[in-house]
Amino acid sequence: MSATPPESPYTSRDPSPNRSRSPSPSRSKRDLSNRNKSSGILERILEVLYDIVQNDCRYKVITPRPSRPPNALQSIVLDVAHLLVNQNPYSPGWLYELGMAMMPGFNIFNDVLRAKLLIFYADSLIPQLIACQSDASDDIIVASSLRRGKSNGKITTNGRSDDEYSFNRRQSAARKLSRRLSISYTGDLDIDAYYVDSMFTPLLYSIIQFISVEDSPLDTLYQMHRTIGIMILCKPDLYNDVIEIMAHGDTMSRNRAVNILFYFWRNSTGHPSVGEALPNFLPHIFLDTRNGKENKHASLTVTKHASIVDMHGQFIPTEHPNACVQCFKPISGFGLRCGGCKLNVHFTCYNLADGEFLTEYSVESGEHKLYKLSTPRYCDITYGQREVICNDSLKNIDYKTAIISKTVSGHSFRLVNLFTLVLCMVCRMPLWGVMHQGYRCGSCNKFIHSRCMKSNESEVQFACHSPSMSEGDALIEHEMLRLSFKTYYENILVPEESISSYSFEELSIMMTTLQMQENILNNGIIAGCLIIKQKYHNPLFPRSKQFDKFELQEYSELYQSYLEGRKLPLSVITNEYWEGISKEPPLWIISCEDYLAHLASIIKTSYDSEPGFIDSHLSVYTAATLTIPSPDDSNNPAGILTIKEMMKWLQKNFGFHNSYTSKILLQQMANYGFLERIDGHPILFCDESVGEILDHDCTFPLPFAIECSPTVESLITAITACLSDINISINECGLLLMTKRCWPDSFLSRYILERLIYAVIEWVCSEDDKLLIIAREYTPSQLKLPGVRDEMENKRNGANQRQPSAMPSVAGGGAYIVCRKMLKEKYIINWMSAIHDMNQGLFCDIVFDQIEMLYENKSEQDETEFQSHDRILKCMIRLWHAGLLFSAFKDMIARWLDDVYHIMKHQSNV
């Protein structure tokens, strides 16, 4: 007999729609009629069904026979549940109650019947709930088209199967639903939406709690993955439900929820780089292998920096300069940065195995024949797990969408970010751009434009062959290089007399793009990928004399002079942000991750509100300042916007003149994970040759801390729960969420700062307690330290041996302490320093108050005030030794002395 299931996040609250914060909307006539139908006999049937699932299904048949298998009752209950769905199919209340009645089966049923129970939810209950939300009868099959196996109840509409519907129809239906389906409990949702929404969190929790990835059979794991995929497709903001489980679930549920969040939304969450990779969410046989042979294991794709390295322009000098992960020296100027784990690396230190290759070729120099080496550097762009789900294994992907991998004439092309300028194998023209410039063949190591890959010329003349290179593959006339550059960047080459009409933000984006392009050009020449032919062309000449300057350098210098002179106006949004943190706006504004996070939250919250209305926490922006284009649906609780809506917002509020700068800014926000297409595709914009901007639906995954939403509370609680865990990887996941979504901002409430600083202080001061657990439970049994990355994993991921993250995973507490120190230096110090630099007085008050609160919660009944203040002093000294108090330490000591003085004075008077 199975044990009683543990307490879950949803048992402490009533998930019914009656708990909404505002009066519930009136029920429709259809709902009232359906409720009448569900009364009487149906309610009694439901009570009996719940009692059978909860009690009788715990037992097996004592004397099984072929006609009566051991779990016959469980199987019969599932068949009855399928039939009951159709008894009142248009009543969300009835379907919700039926789904809740069957939910204890996850704890009671065996593994085989758990798979059938998942099929019941994925193929019958959830599609029918979504059908109740649809505005048209065709939307009844939303999410059902993901079905790949056998189904007990395949739903059809008007005689047509769900396989006949394209991805665009499913995507449109998902957006219609998501505008009405949200866990925000705003009070303006339809009553049916509350019933549908209340089903997702307990269902997801039951799946996470009772289905083990390590022990369950493959069929159950497959159905689990498919069910979660359908839930994501039907509810794009399912990450809020996952965060709620992280916040309120037990340790095992929290760890599995973290795994799901960082698996399906890893572009927005990032990935651990200090701790070990998160365990595989599914066995590799269920994972998509089109990303290449190196990505056949989920744990490798999460930690593989080469798959998500984003290239940035000039790095600005700060008080905490970016250090290279390989040589540990500060990066000034051009560098590479991983948007997921925040690792930085010099271009010369970028040496991942799948990020470069070496080719020798000969060049003619008069009567002599010289040999050169070509070493282009790049990173592959990979599919995301949500993209595979939304596009039904990419069978229905839009033909105008940027293809990440494709086979043409024997070539196995893969979309790449190029860090060195190379020539196209077809047209012999440079692959201009700063991201997603073109494709590389994994067999012959040739590069090609996307437009040339689609041409007939590439199929006829350039069949794939063994890797080789000649001088013609790298040689280009200087005039051709200049003309091709002007053609590609004609939109951002602005005459000097017109620069004054541009905003600071737009000119900064254009200058940063040109400087990034100039560095890529110089890297291509240094790496031997490009030879520029001029009148004095000689391969033996110094690099500085190999080509004359042209418009690339001229416009870059011109723009920089205007920006340094502060001759251009800042928008109200940008000015308020940098004034709030008491800093001057940098010249390279799109390389500032914290600013882009703030901008993304402004766009999201602006559209969440009514047209012309700005949330109270953003009241510094008046309605006249922020011009908000009215979307089709004025209220957008899920934060789903089209690309055209966001570009129009930037044009209205930032005064952008052309679409190119808007595209660069939005794509950079997507690279950092602040913005995503709803289908999970990493590329927001297709190739320029298509000619039009596709109006893809986009979302802002994960809540931002400055939002006025109850999901922010769940996010803060989830971060606190992750930091309380002993596992280093779970700690790092919490710190990633904190630094990506809760970066210190003048619009951040004091309450959120207090909650997060309290969690950080508790994490630092709990090190001794964690080491005692390590010494008591792990070291004597030689168990693997929780979350500590081992040497084998670093070798498997291609990490350089000089990187200090390779350490034994089975050892004493030393390796665990080193990992905690690395987390502190990488995440916590920078985060705390940002609060200190923003407002030193506020920083001192909050830290001191939270230290007092921490020891008040832990104080014993017979503890005196002097003993309590002694513990507070020890904690302050510990934080100071950890480098987390900065210049506020003296002020905190002075405040501590004042408190002690008042205590002594009070006792002397008594």
N, C-alpha and C positions, 0 to 999 in steps of 0.2 A: 504494500500500500504506500502510495507516495505521500511525502510529507506536505504539510500545509505550505503554500508558496509564501515567500518572504514579502514584507511590506513593499509596495511599489510607489512610485511618485504620484500615481493617480488615485491611490486609496485614501489619501488624506483630504481629498477634495471631491466635490460632486461635479462630474464632468457635464452635467446637463446644462442646457442653454439658459436655465433659470438663474444662473449665477452671473450673468452678464452685468457689467458695471452701469449700464443705462437701461431704461425700460425696453424690454424685448419688443420687436416689431410685431404687428398684428399678424395672426395666422391667416393664410389665404383660404378661400373657400375649398380649394382642392385638398388642402391639408386637413381641414376640419372634417371633410367627408371621409378621407382616408383614416383619420383617427377613430371615427365612428366604426369603420370596418374592422379596425384592429382591436376593438373592445370585445368583451364577451369571451367567446370560445378561443380566439387567438391568444388573448392574454393568459387564459388558463393553460393553453398548449405551451406557451413560452415559459410559464412557471414550472411546468412538469419537465420541459426540456432542460432548463437550468439545473433543476434538482438532479436529473439523471446525469448530466455532465459533471456536476460537482461531486456527486456521491457514488452512484451506481457504476459509472465508468471507471472507477478506481479498481474494480475487481475483474478477474478473468473467469472464463468458463472452466469449471473444475475438470470435466471430462470432455475435452475437445474432440470433435469429429470433423470429417471433411465438410459436412453441412453446417457445422457450428464451430468455426475457428475460435481461438482463445479470446480474441478481441472483437467478437461479432457485434456486441452492443455498441462499441465505439464506431464501428463502420456504419451501423444502421443509423446512429445519431447524425453522422455526417450526411447520409442520404436524405434524412428528414430535414436537415438544415437547408440543403439545396432546394427542396420542395417548398419550404416555408418562405424562401426569398420571393417566390412568385405568387405567394398568397396575398401580399399587399405591397407590390413592387414600387409604388410611387409614394410611399410614406417613409420619409427619412427617419422619423421617430421609431417606427416598427423595425426598420433595418438596423438602426443603431442598437436597439434593445436585443435583437437577434444576435448581432455581432458580439455584444458584451456577454450574452449568455453562453456563447461558444468559446469565449476566450480562456476559461480555465482548462480547456483541452490541451493547451500548450504544455501545461504542467503534468497532466494526467495521461495523455495519449503516448504511445510508443513512437519511435522514430519514423516508422513507415506511415503511421496514421497522422503524424505531424506534417508530413509532406502533403497528404491529402487535405489536411486542415488549411495549410497555406494555399492550396489550389482553391479551396472554398472562398477564402478571402480575396485572392487575386483575380479569380475568374468569375465569381458570382456576386459577392457582397459589395466590394469596392466599385466595380463598374456600374452596378445598379444604383449605388449611392451617388456616383458622379452623374448618372443619367437623370437623377432627380434635380440636379443643379443645372443641367444643360438648357439652353434657350431653344434648341432645335432637337428634333428626335434623332438626327444623324450623330449627335455628340454622345449617344449612349455607349458607344464602344471606345471611349477615350481610355487609353492604356491597355485595352485588351489585345491590341495588335502585337504586344510583346510576347504573346503566347507562342512557345516553340514546341512544347510537348503536348501530350494528350490532355484534354480538358473534359471535365465532367459536365460542364454546362456552357458551351460556347454560345455567346450571345450574338445574335444577328439583328439587323434592323431593316425592315422593308425588304426582306428576302436577300439582303446582301451581307456577305461576310465582312468581318473587320479587316481582313487582309486587303480589301479593295480600296481602303482609305490611305491616302498619302500622308507623309510626315507633316506637310504643311497644314492639313486639316487637324491633325492631332495637336500640333503646336498652337494653332489658333484656339482650339477648344481649351487647351490647358491654360492659355492666357485669360480667356473669358472666365474660367473657373477661379483662377488664382486671384483675380480682382475681387472676388466675392468670398474666397476661402482663405482665412488667415487665423492664426492663433492670437491675434492682437486683442480680441474681445472689445472692439471699439463700440459696439452697440448699434452700428448702422448696417450690420449684415443681416441677410435674410435668415429666418428661423431655421430653414433647412440647412444653411451653411454651418450653423452651430452644431447640428447633429452630425454632419459629415466631419467637421473638424474634431469633434470630441472622440471620434473613433481612432484617429491616427496615433496619438501619443500612447494610449494603452496597448494598441496593437503592436506598435514598434517596440515598446518595452517588453511585451510578452515574448516577441521574437528574440530580442537580445538576451533576455533573462534565461530562457529555457532551451535555446538551441545553441549547442556548443560547436564552434567551427572545428575544434580538434577531434571531437568524438562522434559527431553526427555522420550518417551515411551520405554518399554523394548526391543521391536524389533529394534528400532533405535540404542539403546545402544549395543545390541548384534552385529548388523552389523558393528558398529563403532569399537568394540573390534576385530572383525574378520578381518576388513580391515587393521587396524594397525598391526595386527599379520602377515598378508600377506606381508605388506610393510617391516616389520622386517625380514621376511624370505627371501624376494627377495633382500633386501639391508641391510646386517648385520651392516653397520655403519650408520644406520638411526639415531643414537644418535647425529650425527653431525647436522642433520636437526633439531632435537629437540633443540639442543643448539643454533642454529641460530635463532629459534623462541623465545627462552628465551632472547636472546641478543637484538632483534629488535622489538619484539611484544609489545603490550600494556600490562597493568597490568593484566587483566583477562587472556589473552593468555599466558603470562609468567607464571602465577600461574598454569594453566592447563598443560603447557609444563613441568614445574618442576615436577608436579604430575606424568606425563607419564615417564619422565626420571628416577625418583626415584622408579617407580613401576616396570618397565621392566628391569632396570639395577641397582637394589638396592644393589647388591653385590659389584659393583664398585663405586657407589655413596655414600654408607652408608645410614644411616637413622637418623632423628632428635632424640635427647635425651633430649634436653633442651626445645625446643618448642613442641607444640602439634603434634600429628601424622598427616601426610598429609591426606586429605579426601579420601574416597574410590574412586578409579578410576572407579569401576563398582559396581552395587549392588551385594550382596553376592551370589545371585542365579546363577551368571555367573562364580563365582570363583571356582577353583578346590578345592575340599574338601578332597583330599587324604592325605593332610598334617596333618590331625587330626582335632578333633573337636575344638581345641583351635585356629585354623587358618581359621575359616570360614569368618572372616572379614578382608579385606585387611589392614585396619588401624592397626589391631592388629599384623599382620605378619610383618609390616614394623617396628614397635617399639619393637617387642618382642626380647629381647636380647638373650633369651635361644635358639632361632632358629638359631642364627648366631654367638654365642660366639666361638671364636677361642682360643685354648690353646697354650700358648707360654712357653718357657723355662725361663732361668734366666733373670731377669730384671737388666739391667746395671744401675749403679748410674749415674745420670746426674745433671746438675744444676737445672733442674725442674723435680724432681723425680715424678714418677707416683703415684698418690694417689688413694686409694681404694674408690670406689663410696659409699660404705656402712659405713665404719668406719673412712674415711678421713685420714687414716694414710698411709705413704709411703709404697710401695711394694718393698721389696728386696728379691731376690730369686724367687722361683716359684710363679706364679700368673696366673690369667685368664684375657683375654682381648677380648673385642668385636671389631672385625675388622671393623664393620660398623659405630658405633658411638664413637669409641675410649675410651669406658669406661673400667676401670681396677678394678679388685676385687681380694681380697685374696681368697685362696682356702677355708679357714675357714669361710669367709663371703659370699660365694656363696650359696644362700638359696632360689633360685627361686622355685616355687611350682612344676613345671614340669621338674626340673633338679635334683631331688633326691627323694628317698623313704626310708622308714624305715621298717626293717624286723627283728624279734626276732628269735633266734635259740639257741639250747642247745649244749654244748660241754662237753666232758668227761674229768675229771681231777682226776685220781685215783678213790677214792671211792666217790668223790663229783661230783655233776652235776651242771655246771654253765650255765648261760644264757648270751649271747652276743647280741649286736645290730649291724646290718649291714646297713650302710647308703651310698651306692654307689652314686657318683655324675657324671653327664653326661650332654650333651646337644644334642637335636635331630637335624639331618640334614634334611632340607626340600627341596622340589622342588621349582624351580624358575618359574616365569610366562613365561619367554621366552622358558624354556624347555618344558612347556606344549604346547606352540605354535609350536615349531620346531618338536616335536615328535608326533604331532597330538593327544593330550591328552594321550601321552605315549603308544599308541597302537602299534607303530612301533619302539619302543626303541630297541637298539641292545642288543642281549642276553648276550654279554660279558661285557656290561657296568654295572658299579656298581649300583645295585638296591637300592633305598632309602627306599622303603617300600614294604613288601611282606607278604602274608598270607600262612602259611605252617602248616598243621595238627592242625588247630584251633588257632595257634599262629599268632598274629598281630605284625610282626617284623618291626622295624624302625632302620635305620642306625644312629649311635650315635658317638660322641666324648666322650671318657671315661677319666675322671680325677682321677679315682681310678682303680687299677688293680683288675680284677675279673676273675673267671674261667668260661669256656664254659660249658653250660648245657649238651653237648653231649660228648665231649672228655675229659673234666675235665682238660684242659690245659689253661694257662693264655692267655688272649687276649692282646698280645704284640702290641706295636706300640704307636705312639704319636697322631694320629688323624685317624678317621674313622676305629677304631679297630674292630668293630663288630656290632651286632644288638641286640636290646632289645625288648622283647615282652611286649606290653602295657597291657596285661591281667595278666600274671603270673610274670612279672618283672624278667624274666630269660634272660641271655645274651648268645650269640652264635657266633661262627666264621661264616664268609660267606661261607667257604668251607663245614662246617658242616651243614649249613642250606640247602645246595644243596644235601646232602647225603641222602640215603634211611633210614639210621639209625635214623635220627631225626624224620622222618615221622612215623616210626613203633613204636618206644619205648617211645617217649617223646611227648605225647599229652598235650595240654594246660590244666591247672587246676588252682585252686585258688592259690593266692600268698602264698608261704611257703618256708622255707629254713631249711636245716639240716647242720650238721657239715661237711658232705661230699661235700657240695656245695662250701665250702671255704677252705678245707684242701688240701694241696699238699706237697709232699716230697721235701726237699731242693734240692736233686740231680735232681729230675725231673724239678724243677724250673730252675736250672742252665743249664741243657741240652736243654730245650726248648728255653731259651734265646739265647744260642749259635747258635742254628739252625736258629732262626728268624733273628739274627743280624750278621750272618757269613760274610756278605759283608763289614761290617764296622769295624770288629775286626782285626786291622792291627798289625802285629808284630812290635816291636820297631825298629828293624833294617831297616824296610821299610818305616818308617814314614817320613824320610827326603825327599823322592821322592814325597810327597803330597804337595799340595798348602795350603796356610793359610786358604783360603775359604773352601776347602773341609774338612780339619781337624776340622775347627770351626763348620761346619754343623754336623759332626759326633759326636763331643763332646757335642754340644747342644742337639742332639737327645738322647744321652745316659743320660745326666743329667735330661732331661725332663722325660725319662723313669724311672729313679731312683726316682724322686719325685712322679710319679704316683704309683710306687711300694710301697713307704712308705705311701702314702695316702691310698692305699688299705688296708694296715695293720692297720693303725690308725682307719680307718672307719669300721673295722671288716669284710671287704669283703674277706680277704685273711688270712689264717692261715698256716704258714710254719712249717712243722714237721721236727724236728731234734732229735738227741739222747737225748738232754736235754730239749726237748719240754715240755713246761708248759705254759698254757695260762695266768698264774698269773705272769710270769716273766716280767721284764721291757721290753718295746718295743725295746730298743737298744740291748737286748740280745736274741731276738727271732730268729735271723738267722745270719749265718756267711756271710761275704762279699764274693762275687764271681766276675766273669769277668766284670760284669756291673760296679761295683765301681772301679775296677782296671784299666780298659781301660779309663774310664772317667777321673780319676786322671792323668793317663799317658798323655792323649791328652792335658789336661789343662796345665800341666807343659811345654809341647812343645810350646803351644800358648803363655803362659806368658813370656817365654824366647825369643819370637820373633825369633825363629830359622828357620821359614819357609818363603819362598818368597811370596810376594803379587803379584797378577796379575796387569798389567798396568792399567786396568779399575778401580779396587778397590783402588789402590794407588793414582791415579789421583783424585778420588772422595774425599777421606779423606784428602789429602793434600789441595784440593781446599777449604774445609770448615775448615781447620786448626785444625783438630782433629785426634787423634789416633784411628785406627780401633778397635772396641770392640771385645772381645772374642766371644760373642754370636751374630754373624753377621746377622743371619736370623731373629732376633727379632728387627732389625732396619728397621722400616717401610720406612724411607726416603731413605735408601740405596737400598732397594728392588724396590722402585719406580724409582730410577735412573737406576737401572739395567734393569728393564722392558722397560724403554724408550730407552735405548741403543740397546736392542735386536730389538725393533720395528723399530727404525730409521735405524738400520743397514740393515735390510731386505727391508726397503722401498727404499733404494738406489740401484744402480747398483752393481753387484758383484765386490768386491774389492774396492768399493768407499765408503767413509764415508762423511757424510754431513759436510759442512764447519764449523758449530758450534760445531762439535766434532772433529776438526782437530788435537787435541792433540793425537788422536789415529791414527797412520799411517796404511796404508793398510796392511803392513807386520805384524803389531801387531794384528789386528782384522782379523782373518781368517773366512770368511763368506762362508758357503756352498751355492752353487748356487741352488736356488729353481727351480722348473720346469718353472716358469714364472719369469723372472728377475725383473720385476717391479710389486710391490704388494702394490698398493695405499691403500687398505683397511686394511693392516696389518694383514693378515690371514696367520698363520703358523701352521704346524703340530707339534705334540708333539715330534716326532723324529727329526724334523729340529731344534727345540729349544734345545733338549738334545745334538745334535751334535754340536750346537753352544757353549754350555757350556763346552763340552769336548775339543773343539779346543781352546777356549779363556781363560778358567780357568784351563785346565789340569785335569779335573775330571777323576778318574780312574774307577769308577764303576757307574752304572746307579742309584743306590739307593740314593746317595747324590743329583743327578740331580732331581730325582723325589721329594725328600723332598723340595728342593729349589723352584721348579716350583709350587708345591702344596701350599707352603707357600705364594707365590706370588698370587696364586688364592684365598687363604683365605683373603688376604688383598684387593682383588678386582682389582689388576693390570693386571690380566690375566684371561680369561674365555674361556671355550669351546664355540664354535659357537652356539651350541644348548642350551646353558644355564645350562648344567648339572654341579653341583658344584664339582664333583669328576673327576680329570684328569685321574687317573689311576685305573684300575680295580684291583680285588683281585689277590694276588700273585699266587694263585692256577691256574689261567688261563694260566700263563706261558709266555705270550707275551704282549708287550706294544702296545695297539691299537693306530693307527695313526690318532687320532682325530684332526680335525681342531680347532684351537684356535685363538682368537683375543684379542687385547689390547683395551678394551672399553675406550672411552673418550680420547681426546688428552692430551698429556703431554706438559708442558709449554716449555720444551727445544727442542721440535720438530720444524723443519723448515717447517711449514705448515700453510696455511691461516685459518685452523680450530682453531689454537691457539688464533687468534685474536677474533674469535667468543666466545671462552671459556672465555677469559678475560672480554669481554663485557658482557657476561651472568653473570659472578660473580659480576661485578659492578652493573648490573641491579638488581640482587637479594639483594645486600646490600642496595640499595636505597629504597627498599620496606619497608613498615611499619610493615609487618607481621613478627613475630619472627621466625616462621618456615621457611619462605622463606629466611630470613637472615641466618639461620643456614644451609640451603641447599647450599647457596652461599659460606659460610665458609667451609663446607665440601668439596666442589669442590676445593676451594683454597688450603686447607691443604693436600688434597689427590693428586692433579695433579699439583700444583704450589709450592711445598715445596722449600724453598731457596736452591739453588744449584750454585756452581761456574760456571756452564755452562748456567745458566739462564741469559737472556739478561737484561741489565739495563732498557730497555724500559718496559719490563714486570714488573720488580720490581717497577718502577715508577707508572705504571698504578694501580697496586694492592695496593701499599702504599697510593696512593691518595684516592682510594676507602675506605680503612680502616680509614684514617684520617677523611674523609667526614662522614663516618658512626658514628664515635665517636662524632664529633662536631655537628651532626644533631640531637642529643638526645633531645635538648630543642624544636626543631621544631616538632619532633614526639610527644612529650608530649603535646604540644599545640593542635595537632590534636586529641589526646586521650581525652583531657579535653573538646574539643569543640564538638566532634562527638560521642564519646563512653560513657563517664561517665554520662552525663545528661540523656541519653536514656537507661542506664543500659545495653548496648550492650556488648557482649563478646569481651574481649581484643584480638586483632589480633595475633593469634599464641601462646597465653599463655596457657600452659598446666594446666588443672584443676585437682582437687583431684579425681574425679570419674574416669578419664582416667588412673591415676596412679594405682588406686585400680584394675581396669579392666586388666591392664597389669602386675599385680603381683609385682609392685614395693614396696620396703620396705618403711614403713612409716617414717623411719629416713632419707630417701633421701630428700634433700631440694627442689626438683622440684615440690612438691605438693603445689599449691597455688591457691587462688581463681581466676577464669577466668573472673569474672565480678566484677571489683573493680576499684579503682582509678589508678593513674599511678605508684603506688608503686610496684605492681606485674610486671608491664612492665619493670621498671628499674631493678628489680632483675633479670629478664630473660636476659636483655642486659648485665648485669654484669657477669652472668654465661657464656654467649657466649664469652665475652672478655677473661675471665680467662681460658676457655677450649680451645679456638682456637687461638685468636689473639695474646695473650701474647707469647705463644710458637712460633708462626710463626714469629713474629717480633724479638723475641730473637734469632732465628736462623740466621736472617740476621745480627743482631748486632754481634753475635759471629763469623760469617764468615768474616766480614770486617767492623770494627767499623767506619772507615773514610767514606766508601761508605754509610753506614747506616745514618750517620749524614748528609751528603750532600743531599741524596735523600729525607729524611724526611723534611729537611729545605726547599728544593726547592719545594716540593709538598705543604707545608703549604703556601708558597708564592703564588704558582699558584692557590691554592684554594681560597685565598682572593683576588687575582687579578680578578678571574672570578666573584666574588661576590661584588666587590667594586663599589661604586657609583661614578658618574662623578665628583662631587664636593668634593670628599674625598682627603685629603692631604696625603702626604707620611708618616707623623708622625702618623696620625690616622690609616693608613694601617699597619704600623709596631706595633702600639699598639694592634691591633687585632691579629697580628701574635704572639706577646708575650703572649697574653691571651690563644691562641690555644696551644702554647708550654707548658704553665703551666698546661693546662687541660690534655694534653697527659702525662705530667710527673706525675700528680696526678693519672692518670689511670694506671701507671706502664708500659708505652710503650716506654719510652726513655732510660731507663737503665742508663749506665754510659755516654751516649752521651749528656746528658742534659747540662753539663757545656760547652762542645764544641759548642753546638748550641747557648747558651747564649752569648758566646764570639763572634760568627759570627754575631749574632743579634746586639751586641754593636758596632762591626766594621761597619756594614751597617748604623746604626744610626749616628755614628761619621762622616762617609763620607757624609751623607746627611746634617748634621749640617755644616760641613766644606764647602760643596758646596754652601749652602745658605748664609753663611757668606761672601764667596768670591763674590757672586752675589751682 
